[in-house]
Amino acid sequence: MASTIYSGIQPAVHVLDAIPRSSLMWKLKEKFMALSIIMKIQLVIFQFAVIGFIAFLGTNEHNSGRMASNQSKAGYWGDVTSNVDWCEDNYVKSPYIAEFWNTMSSIGMTTISTCGLVMSIRHRLERRFIVTYFFFLLVGIGSIFFHASLLRSTQLLDEVPMAFVILSLIYLGEATHREHTHAGESVKYPKHSLSGLGRHKGMVWFLIALGVISVSAELAFPGHAWIFQLIFGGMVIFLTVRALQLYNRYSHVDTACRLAELSMALFLTGTIIWLSEPVVCGTWGFLNLHAIWHFFAAGGCYFYIIFSQFLRFALLGKKPKLSIEGKYLLLPIVYPLVENAGAPADSHGKDQ
């Protein structure tokens, strides 16, 4: 039996061995083999998530898979005017809150982002991190208003910051990639450049333009939620690809890679939960999967930010410290032990 299996796979082995080492396929194979088992599994999950997202775009736009329920009631904010109404029954817990559990989970998102923003200001981190935490906070606040009212106007308060927080996360990855392009290079930056966005004005304006386009599409086609979802999904895919590239390139920065793995695991698990809700709404709607998605999305976003912080500080030679402190509600935080490092560390140096 074993010999039969071996003889069956032997031709495939010879085909792999025949791939020229200089070819693109060989380079992709080497990059994939360099990833950890966890990241390989997450990459496969991500592929299924993309397929699921495409299928999700074809669902009923207005109700997002919602099935009618006789438990929903009329409430303070009137009729639903948003183009998305999630599975949770409306105004069941309170006449002033349309989706109670979705609103409560949004408060948790606001709490996490507030802790990150306070920490980044208190430790005088670069402007890029402060801006990202600020948009993260706006997502939480907008989500509270949206799920409490299910109005079209408050939906925009939720979705517009979502676009800009993803663009901010893209900026964190792109800036790191550009600033440390050559392995082993030690570049001395002017002191003022460490404050944030000045070195990448072209990229900043491009990302702002992309955000404006996504928001314009949301405003111009209010009855077609799939347009914004498609643009937003493209941003998330690009962010994921860049995160995998950074993970592979800086695999020697061990702590940063563990933070990246946790971020990806939370993001991808949350995405599967989000995509599953319209499918199971009729039978498992009581699970309030969208509220659970909020926690996974918030955790994934938060850990991606502190992954970016740790990697940034390590490459700048600032000796990043990962700490858990009670004043930040026991959330892990990252800050530099060396405040004013003159130059980035060798990009192949181990993190301390």
Buried (B, 14 or more C-beta within 10 A) or exposed (E): EEEEEEEEEEEEEEEEEEBEEEEEEEEEBEEEEEBBEBBEBBBEBBEEBBEBBEEBEEBEBEBBBBEEBEEBEEBEBEEBBBBBBBBBBBBBBEEEBBBBBBBBBBEBBBBBBBBBBBBBEEBEBBEBBBBBBBBBBBBBBBBBBBBBBBBBEBBBBBBBBBBBBBBBBBBBBBBBBEBBEEEEEEEEBEEEEBEBBEBBEEBBEBBEEBBEEBBEBBEEEBEBBBBBBBBBBEBBBBBBEBBBEBBBBBBEBEBBBBBBBBBBBBBBBBBBBBBBBBBEBEEEBEBBBBBBBBBBBBBBBBBBBBBBBBBBBBBBBBBBBBEEEEEBEEBBBBBBEEEEBEEBBEBEBEBE
